[in-house]
Amino acid sequence: MGWVNPFKDITNSKPLFVTVYGAVLIGIIFSAAYVFSAVYSPDSALSWTVSQHVASSSPNQTLASPSLRLGGGGGGGVMAPTSQPETGKLKPVWKTPPPGSNMPPLETFRLTKKLVQERVKDNIVVATFGNYAFMDFILTWVKHLTDLGVENVLVGALDTKLLEALYWKGVPVFDMGSHMSTLDVGWGSPTFHQMGRQKVLLIDSLLPFGYELLMCDTDMVWLKNPLPYLARYPEADVLTSTDQATPTVTDDRLDNWKEVGGAYNIGIFHWRPTDAAKKLAKEWKEMLLADDSIWDQNGFNDLLHRQLGPPVEDESGLVYAYDGTLKLGLLPASIFCSGHTYFVQAMYQQLRLEPYAVHTTFQYAGTEGKRHRLREAKVFFDPPEYYDSPGGFLTFKPSIPKSLLLDGEHNLQTHFSLVNYQIKQIRTALAIASVLNRTLVMPPLWCRLDRLWFAHPGILVGTMTRQPFICPLDHVFEVHTMLKAMPVEEFGPGIGIREYSFFDNPLMPAQVKDSWLDVQLCQEGPNCRSNVTNTGEVLRFPRHSNEETLKTVFSPLKDVKVIQFSSMQDAFIGFSDKTIEEKFRRRVKRYVGIWCCVEKHEPGHIYYDMYWDEKPDWKPLPPQTPEDDHPNW
């Protein structure tokens, strides 16, 4: 019953009925006041559905160290009943269910308007989805948002294992009903494409609820609250990220749609529940369900490019797309970053802008490569044990001659000379880490040339890539191979690695950094060796040492958390046991990948070689015959 109609009826009715209408109206007012006071009284109690067990701001101790303060506040007070419009108050994330409680029935987590409404603020919900293999990505995604004060989040679970795990951690979750594999399905696989279709089905299901939707992949993180930026474009039906690699604007405006040649990327995009957006989602869904061979992102691009132009207004940055009525905006690639504009170009730094997000696209080595990139950027949240390996850590100060880094043209020869020089040092460090059973903290890796999956001149024309640049580890090394378990009988013991920024991470505990020993290499002689009594001293260690010397000197120092060598140049002469040596070689040969790709040559990739220095005639050449097209192992 609306409030306007009673007043209208009173004015238009005969006097005889005025008193009756007045009495009814007064009764309604008093009843509403009574209900309101009962609901919002501190002493009142409301029954909530189990899907709302996501309240409170207490820390989630299993995600990170106590100092992280997981969950951003969110006060006491009672939310408005779900039968009323959302009020902007949300139950905060990260509150775990009460001790001793049971897992609710699966149907409790069905996607309904009521469930979504409980996570809506200012008419918008921020959503992602995934399976159990990506749980650490999802927890990182949620934590970044709650740290930024964004709690109107919702996670779709593709399998019940993830759903239960998130529920017990206090993360708002719903069941997508797909019951897919809990394993990492791999980019491009049939299951990967099936997961992509789940996204389209989800968008088509959510938009009719009437809420704005910021849909994200789990392999991205938020670095700045995006909601105020999205609110700057209230006329947009869809705002989407792109794979654009060259800047089209130099400030924080939307990218110039006329200059964007990269694909529209569906890893970050915002939908408003307009008729045009709903129509697009429906047709996109029907297209994919009708043809299993269409990649979801390609289908999205095909539909939006069906008609592109004219601009909505010259100053808005929006453009009419799809059917000529949908208003589209392209989020600037400089601050809604791809894996290239963030990790390779650092475009936001050069333009003096603050990035909102980074999506781990333009990368290699699969899921492990994505995780390692986010770790290099210090934006991935690992548990405390990641920062305190039982065997301790080994690190070293890389030494690169200025001539290799800066002199001459940036070409294949100078690039490989630079990278190979570093590979040799890393090979030595891996060997020492293996002997000492320590985890190697990788050094920053310098490159002269970019790596892509297609032929290019070394650096993409028009990009802001500086030469040389610190390149992601997956540009040279097969990160997924370095991290996977390999049979010890064939490859020797595994060698743990950490990212180059490891010791600069705020999550690094003080007790690890405080237990630090510097090792200075020196020439063998009476003044070279020295015993240390505390980690504040410097240990002098002879170059060209063997396995036995390493064990003799460093075995008494097992309790030291970090050992840092001043250099790896000639620090280790090799394993005395040839069987161990062969297993080590067999392992680390698989650690390096390819550079891609030489123009006007098929195939154009060039294999890195962990033992390049043992081949005097080694040159950076692509395979000349099909028989040559194989890794160097």
KAGI-V979153 format. One record per residue. N is the residue number from 0. RES is the residue in three letters. SS is DSSP state (A for helix, B for strand, O for the rest). PHI is phi in whole degrees, -180 to 180 (* if undefined). NEAR is the number of other ideal C-beta (glycine too) atoms within 12 Angstrom. Layout:
n->(N	N)
res->(RES	RES)
ss->(SS	SS)
phi->(PHI	PHI)
near->(NEAR	NEAR)
//
This chain:
n->(0	1	2	3	4	5	6	7	8	9	10	11	12	13	14	15	16	17	18	19	20	21	22	23	24	25	26	27	28	29	30	31	32	33	34	35	36	37	38	39	40	41	42	43	44	45	46	47	48	49	50	51	52	53	54	55	56	57	58	59	60	61	62	63	64	65	66	67	68	69	70	71	72	73	74	75	76	77	78	79	80	81	82	83	84	85	86	87	88	89	90	91	92	93	94	95	96	97	98	99	100	101	102	103	104	105	106	107	108	109	110	111	112	113	114	115	116	117	118	119	120	121	122	123	124	125	126	127	128	129	130	131	132	133	134	135	136	137	138	139	140	141	142	143	144	145	146	147	148	149	150	151	152	153	154	155	156	157	158	159	160	161	162	163	164	165	166	167	168	169	170	171	172	173	174	175	176	177	178	179	180	181	182	183	184	185	186	187	188	189	190	191	192	193	194	195	196	197	198	199	200	201	202	203	204	205	206	207	208	209	210	211	212	213	214	215	216	217	218	219	220	221	222	223	224	225	226	227	228	229	230	231	232	233	234	235	236	237	238	239	240	241	242	243	244	245	246	247	248	249	250	251	252	253	254	255	256	257	258	259	260	261	262	263	264	265	266	267	268	269	270	271	272	273	274	275	276	277	278	279	280	281	282	283	284	285	286	287	288	289	290	291	292	293	294	295	296	297	298	299	300	301	302	303	304	305	306	307	308	309	310	311	312	313	314	315	316	317	318	319	320	321	322	323	324	325	326	327	328	329	330	331	332	333	334	335	336	337	338	339	340	341	342	343	344	345	346	347	348	349	350	351	352	353	354	355	356	357	358	359	360	361	362	363	364	365	366	367	368	369	370	371	372	373	374	375	376	377	378	379	380	381	382	383	384	385	386	387	388	389	390	391	392	393	394	395	396	397	398	399	400	401	402	403	404	405	406	407	408	409	410	411	412	413	414	415	416	417	418	419	420	421	422	423	424	425	426	427	428	429	430	431	432	433	434	435	436	437	438	439	440	441	442	443	444	445	446	447	448	449	450	451	452	453	454	455	456	457	458	459	460	461	462	463	464	465	466	467	468	469	470	471	472	473	474	475	476	477	478	479	480	481	482	483	484	485	486	487	488	489	490	491	492	493	494	495	496	497	498	499	500	501	502	503	504	505	506	507	508	509	510	511	512	513	514	515	516	517	518	519	520	521	522	523	524	525	526	527	528	529	530	531	532	533	534	535	536	537	538	539	540	541	542	543	544	545	546	547	548	549	550	551	552	553	554	555	556	557	558	559	560	561	562	563	564	565	566	567	568	569	570	571	572	573	574	575	576	577	578	579	580	581	582	583	584	585	586	587	588	589	590	591	592	593	594	595	596	597	598	599	600	601	602	603	604	605	606	607	608	609	610	611	612	613	614	615	616	617	618	619	620	621	622	623	624	625	626	627	628	629	630	631	632)
res->(MET	GLY	TRP	VAL	ASN	PRO	PHE	LYS	ASP	ILE	THR	ASN	SER	LYS	PRO	LEU	PHE	VAL	THR	VAL	TYR	GLY	ALA	VAL	LEU	ILE	GLY	ILE	ILE	PHE	SER	ALA	ALA	TYR	VAL	PHE	SER	ALA	VAL	TYR	SER	PRO	ASP	SER	ALA	LEU	SER	TRP	THR	VAL	SER	GLN	HIS	VAL	ALA	SER	SER	SER	PRO	ASN	GLN	THR	LEU	ALA	SER	PRO	SER	LEU	ARG	LEU	GLY	GLY	GLY	GLY	GLY	GLY	GLY	VAL	MET	ALA	PRO	THR	SER	GLN	PRO	GLU	THR	GLY	LYS	LEU	LYS	PRO	VAL	TRP	LYS	THR	PRO	PRO	PRO	GLY	SER	ASN	MET	PRO	PRO	LEU	GLU	THR	PHE	ARG	LEU	THR	LYS	LYS	LEU	VAL	GLN	GLU	ARG	VAL	LYS	ASP	ASN	ILE	VAL	VAL	ALA	THR	PHE	GLY	ASN	TYR	ALA	PHE	MET	ASP	PHE	ILE	LEU	THR	TRP	VAL	LYS	HIS	LEU	THR	ASP	LEU	GLY	VAL	GLU	ASN	VAL	LEU	VAL	GLY	ALA	LEU	ASP	THR	LYS	LEU	LEU	GLU	ALA	LEU	TYR	TRP	LYS	GLY	VAL	PRO	VAL	PHE	ASP	MET	GLY	SER	HIS	MET	SER	THR	LEU	ASP	VAL	GLY	TRP	GLY	SER	PRO	THR	PHE	HIS	GLN	MET	GLY	ARG	GLN	LYS	VAL	LEU	LEU	ILE	ASP	SER	LEU	LEU	PRO	PHE	GLY	TYR	GLU	LEU	LEU	MET	CYS	ASP	THR	ASP	MET	VAL	TRP	LEU	LYS	ASN	PRO	LEU	PRO	TYR	LEU	ALA	ARG	TYR	PRO	GLU	ALA	ASP	VAL	LEU	THR	SER	THR	ASP	GLN	ALA	THR	PRO	THR	VAL	THR	ASP	ASP	ARG	LEU	ASP	ASN	TRP	LYS	GLU	VAL	GLY	GLY	ALA	TYR	ASN	ILE	GLY	ILE	PHE	HIS	TRP	ARG	PRO	THR	ASP	ALA	ALA	LYS	LYS	LEU	ALA	LYS	GLU	TRP	LYS	GLU	MET	LEU	LEU	ALA	ASP	ASP	SER	ILE	TRP	ASP	GLN	ASN	GLY	PHE	ASN	ASP	LEU	LEU	HIS	ARG	GLN	LEU	GLY	PRO	PRO	VAL	GLU	ASP	GLU	SER	GLY	LEU	VAL	TYR	ALA	TYR	ASP	GLY	THR	LEU	LYS	LEU	GLY	LEU	LEU	PRO	ALA	SER	ILE	PHE	CYS	SER	GLY	HIS	THR	TYR	PHE	VAL	GLN	ALA	MET	TYR	GLN	GLN	LEU	ARG	LEU	GLU	PRO	TYR	ALA	VAL	HIS	THR	THR	PHE	GLN	TYR	ALA	GLY	THR	GLU	GLY	LYS	ARG	HIS	ARG	LEU	ARG	GLU	ALA	LYS	VAL	PHE	PHE	ASP	PRO	PRO	GLU	TYR	TYR	ASP	SER	PRO	GLY	GLY	PHE	LEU	THR	PHE	LYS	PRO	SER	ILE	PRO	LYS	SER	LEU	LEU	LEU	ASP	GLY	GLU	HIS	ASN	LEU	GLN	THR	HIS	PHE	SER	LEU	VAL	ASN	TYR	GLN	ILE	LYS	GLN	ILE	ARG	THR	ALA	LEU	ALA	ILE	ALA	SER	VAL	LEU	ASN	ARG	THR	LEU	VAL	MET	PRO	PRO	LEU	TRP	CYS	ARG	LEU	ASP	ARG	LEU	TRP	PHE	ALA	HIS	PRO	GLY	ILE	LEU	VAL	GLY	THR	MET	THR	ARG	GLN	PRO	PHE	ILE	CYS	PRO	LEU	ASP	HIS	VAL	PHE	GLU	VAL	HIS	THR	MET	LEU	LYS	ALA	MET	PRO	VAL	GLU	GLU	PHE	GLY	PRO	GLY	ILE	GLY	ILE	ARG	GLU	TYR	SER	PHE	PHE	ASP	ASN	PRO	LEU	MET	PRO	ALA	GLN	VAL	LYS	ASP	SER	TRP	LEU	ASP	VAL	GLN	LEU	CYS	GLN	GLU	GLY	PRO	ASN	CYS	ARG	SER	ASN	VAL	THR	ASN	THR	GLY	GLU	VAL	LEU	ARG	PHE	PRO	ARG	HIS	SER	ASN	GLU	GLU	THR	LEU	LYS	THR	VAL	PHE	SER	PRO	LEU	LYS	ASP	VAL	LYS	VAL	ILE	GLN	PHE	SER	SER	MET	GLN	ASP	ALA	PHE	ILE	GLY	PHE	SER	ASP	LYS	THR	ILE	GLU	GLU	LYS	PHE	ARG	ARG	ARG	VAL	LYS	ARG	TYR	VAL	GLY	ILE	TRP	CYS	CYS	VAL	GLU	LYS	HIS	GLU	PRO	GLY	HIS	ILE	TYR	TYR	ASP	MET	TYR	TRP	ASP	GLU	LYS	PRO	ASP	TRP	LYS	PRO	LEU	PRO	PRO	GLN	THR	PRO	GLU	ASP	ASP	HIS	PRO	ASN	TRP)
ss->(O	O	A	A	A	A	A	A	A	A	A	A	O	O	A	A	A	A	A	A	A	A	A	A	A	A	A	A	A	A	A	A	A	A	A	A	A	A	A	A	O	O	O	O	O	O	O	O	O	A	A	A	O	O	O	O	O	O	O	O	O	O	O	O	O	A	A	A	O	O	O	O	O	O	O	O	O	O	O	O	O	O	O	O	O	O	O	O	O	O	O	O	O	O	O	O	O	O	O	O	O	O	O	O	O	A	A	A	A	B	O	O	A	A	A	A	A	O	O	O	B	O	O	B	B	B	B	B	B	B	O	A	A	A	A	A	A	A	A	A	A	A	A	A	A	A	A	O	O	O	O	O	B	B	B	B	B	O	O	A	A	A	A	A	A	A	A	A	A	O	O	O	B	B	B	O	O	O	O	O	O	O	O	O	O	O	O	O	O	A	A	A	A	A	A	A	A	A	A	A	A	A	A	A	A	A	A	O	O	O	O	B	B	B	B	B	O	O	O	B	B	B	O	O	O	O	A	A	A	A	A	O	O	O	O	O	O	B	B	B	B	B	O	O	O	O	O	O	O	O	O	O	O	O	O	O	O	O	O	O	O	O	O	B	B	B	B	B	B	B	B	O	O	O	A	A	A	A	A	A	A	A	A	A	A	A	A	A	A	A	O	O	O	O	O	A	A	A	A	A	A	A	A	A	O	O	O	B	B	B	B	O	O	O	O	O	O	O	B	B	B	O	O	O	O	B	B	B	B	B	O	O	O	O	O	B	B	O	A	A	A	A	A	O	O	O	A	A	A	A	O	O	O	O	O	O	B	B	B	O	O	O	O	O	O	A	A	A	A	A	A	A	A	A	A	A	O	O	O	O	O	O	O	A	A	A	A	O	O	O	O	O	B	B	B	B	O	O	O	O	O	A	A	A	A	A	O	O	O	O	O	A	A	A	A	A	A	A	A	A	A	A	A	A	A	A	A	A	A	A	A	A	A	A	A	A	O	O	B	B	B	O	O	O	B	B	B	O	O	O	O	O	O	O	O	O	O	O	O	O	O	O	O	O	O	O	O	O	B	B	B	O	A	A	A	O	B	O	A	A	A	A	A	O	O	O	O	A	A	A	A	O	O	O	O	O	B	B	O	O	O	A	A	A	O	O	O	O	O	A	A	A	A	O	O	B	B	B	B	B	B	B	O	O	O	O	O	O	O	O	O	O	O	O	O	O	O	B	B	B	B	B	O	O	B	B	A	A	A	A	A	A	A	A	A	A	A	O	O	O	O	B	B	B	B	O	O	O	O	O	O	B	B	B	O	O	O	A	A	A	A	A	A	A	A	A	A	A	A	A	A	B	O	B	B	O	O	O	O	O	O	O	O	O	O	B	B	O	O	O	O	A	A	A	O	O	O	O	O	O	O	O	O	O	O	A	A	A	O	O	O	O	O)
phi->(*	-82	-78	-76	-60	-58	-66	-66	-65	-63	-68	-95	-87	-72	-56	-58	-97	-60	-63	-63	-62	-63	-64	-62	-63	-63	-62	-63	-63	-66	-64	-62	-63	-65	-63	-60	-68	-69	-68	-96	-66	-59	-89	-81	-133	-115	-93	-116	-67	-64	-66	-99	-76	-136	-93	85	-118	-70	-66	-97	-66	-82	-87	-159	-69	-56	-73	-76	55	-66	80	-102	68	76	-91	-76	94	-108	-68	-64	-55	-69	-79	-100	-60	-62	-103	99	-91	-127	-71	-67	-82	88	-78	-81	-60	-60	-58	86	-77	-102	-68	-67	-61	-59	-65	-62	-99	-63	-74	-134	-63	-63	-63	-66	-58	-69	-114	-96	-138	52	66	-135	-128	-106	-130	-144	-156	180	-114	-63	-61	-106	-60	-67	-64	-65	-63	-64	-59	-67	-65	-59	-67	-68	-62	-87	85	-101	-116	-83	-113	-153	-118	-92	-103	-84	-144	-70	-63	-67	-57	-66	-64	-69	-58	-71	-94	80	-97	-60	-140	-137	-90	-85	72	-92	50	-84	-61	-87	-92	-70	-85	85	-63	86	-74	-56	-68	-60	-67	-64	-63	-61	-68	-61	-62	-65	-61	-66	-62	-64	-80	-81	-57	-62	-68	94	-109	-70	-133	-102	-99	-135	-77	-80	-91	-137	-133	-95	-106	-153	-58	-84	-64	-62	-65	-63	-69	-69	-124	-66	-84	-73	-82	-139	-120	-130	-78	-140	-98	-60	-105	-111	-70	-111	-138	-114	-123	-98	-70	-59	-62	-74	-61	-70	-101	-80	-106	-74	-64	-74	-99	-92	-79	-141	-155	-117	-120	-102	-80	-89	-60	-66	-67	-63	-64	-63	-61	-66	-69	-61	-61	-64	-61	-72	-69	-83	-146	-67	-82	-84	-74	-55	-68	-63	-62	-60	-64	-61	-67	-69	-85	-56	-143	-132	113	-81	-66	-69	-147	-59	-90	-76	86	-83	-139	-73	-143	69	-106	90	-113	-75	-99	-113	-128	-105	-62	-64	-68	-74	-124	-102	-83	-87	-66	-88	-68	-94	-82	-99	-82	49	-59	-61	-66	-68	-92	59	-119	-99	-75	-89	-155	-135	-115	-82	-93	52	-138	-130	74	61	-63	-64	-65	-63	-61	-66	-63	-66	-68	-59	-84	61	-123	-108	-101	-102	-69	-56	-66	-63	-95	-146	-64	-56	-85	85	-123	-122	-142	-153	-91	-68	-121	-127	-61	-58	-63	-71	-84	-125	-81	79	-74	-88	-142	-58	-65	-71	-63	-69	-62	-66	-68	-61	-60	-75	-57	-62	-65	-67	-60	-62	-64	-62	-65	-66	-61	-66	-64	-88	56	-115	-86	-86	-88	-67	-80	-62	-108	-98	-129	-99	-117	-75	-115	-136	-104	-144	-63	-159	-81	114	-135	-63	-62	92	-81	-101	-66	-90	-123	-75	-143	-76	-95	-58	-58	-72	-70	-122	-103	-84	-59	-64	-71	-63	-99	-84	-74	-126	-56	-64	-60	-100	-118	74	-66	-68	-126	-69	-131	-134	-75	-64	-91	-52	-76	-93	-71	-60	-81	-66	-71	-62	-65	-80	-66	-78	-102	-133	-125	-89	-117	-103	-74	-150	-78	-53	171	-65	-98	-85	-83	-150	-91	-117	-109	-152	-76	-82	-90	-109	-92	-94	-132	-73	-65	57	-81	-106	-61	-65	-63	-59	-66	-63	-76	-100	-59	-68	-108	-63	-79	-72	-71	-129	-116	-115	-84	-70	-166	-114	-68	59	-76	-137	-88	132	-77	-78	-89	-67	-67	-64	-58	-66	-65	-62	-61	-60	-71	-75	-60	-83	-79	-103	-112	-130	-102	-138	-149	-70	-74	57	-149	-130	-76	-103	-78	-126	-80	-73	-132	-62	-116	-58	-71	-87	-122	-57	-99	-64	-138	-78	-123	-71	-57	-91	-137	-57	-68	-82	-84	-158	-63	-88	-155)
near->(12	9	12	11	16	24	17	13	20	21	15	13	18	12	12	8	17	18	14	17	23	19	15	21	24	16	16	20	16	14	15	17	14	15	18	17	14	17	23	22	14	11	10	16	11	20	10	22	25	25	37	35	31	42	33	28	26	23	25	32	19	25	38	33	27	15	15	28	20	36	38	28	24	29	16	15	20	25	32	23	24	26	14	17	18	29	20	17	25	40	37	38	46	39	30	29	26	14	7	7	13	14	20	23	16	21	17	24	34	24	37	22	24	22	33	38	33	39	47	37	32	25	25	38	43	44	46	47	44	47	36	30	30	39	37	34	38	42	39	41	46	45	36	40	44	40	31	26	25	39	43	39	49	47	45	45	41	41	32	28	25	39	41	25	30	47	33	27	36	40	47	45	48	43	34	34	22	29	19	34	24	23	21	29	27	20	27	15	17	17	23	29	26	26	38	37	35	37	41	36	29	40	43	30	32	40	35	23	30	23	35	37	43	46	46	46	40	42	40	45	44	36	29	27	27	39	28	17	29	36	19	22	33	22	27	35	37	46	47	49	45	42	32	39	36	29	33	29	25	19	18	27	25	42	40	27	37	18	21	34	22	30	28	41	41	40	37	46	46	42	46	35	30	27	19	31	39	29	25	42	40	24	26	42	30	19	26	33	19	13	17	15	12	23	27	38	33	22	33	40	31	24	35	41	22	22	19	25	18	17	22	26	16	12	12	24	31	35	38	27	36	34	23	20	22	37	38	48	41	44	48	43	48	42	38	46	46	42	43	42	43	40	42	39	36	28	38	31	21	20	24	14	28	20	36	38	47	47	44	44	39	39	38	37	32	29	34	33	37	42	38	40	43	39	39	38	35	27	37	38	34	31	21	22	16	28	35	25	29	16	27	32	39	43	41	38	22	31	23	30	16	12	12	27	27	17	16	19	16	27	19	31	23	26	36	33	32	38	39	37	31	42	39	34	35	38	37	40	40	42	37	43	41	37	38	41	25	38	36	44	42	42	37	29	38	36	41	39	36	37	42	32	22	17	22	26	23	31	29	29	13	18	31	28	36	21	28	31	32	33	40	43	48	41	43	43	42	32	36	28	30	38	30	22	15	24	13	16	12	17	26	28	25	29	40	29	39	40	43	32	28	38	27	19	29	20	31	32	26	16	18	31	25	16	23	29	38	26	39	26	30	24	16	18	11	10	11	20	22	20	16	23	13	16	24	13	17	22	31	26	38	27	26	19	35	24	25	17	25	34	21	18	31	31	19	15	31	18	18	33	32	36	41	35	42	23	27	36	23	22	39	38	21	28	26	17	16	12	14	22	23	19	26	36	28	23	34	38	31	31	40	39	36	32	41	28	25	28	15	11	17	17	24	27	29	36	32	37	34	38	25	26	17	16	13	7	10	22	17	30	22	26	22	15	11	10	7	15	19	15	20	26	21)
//
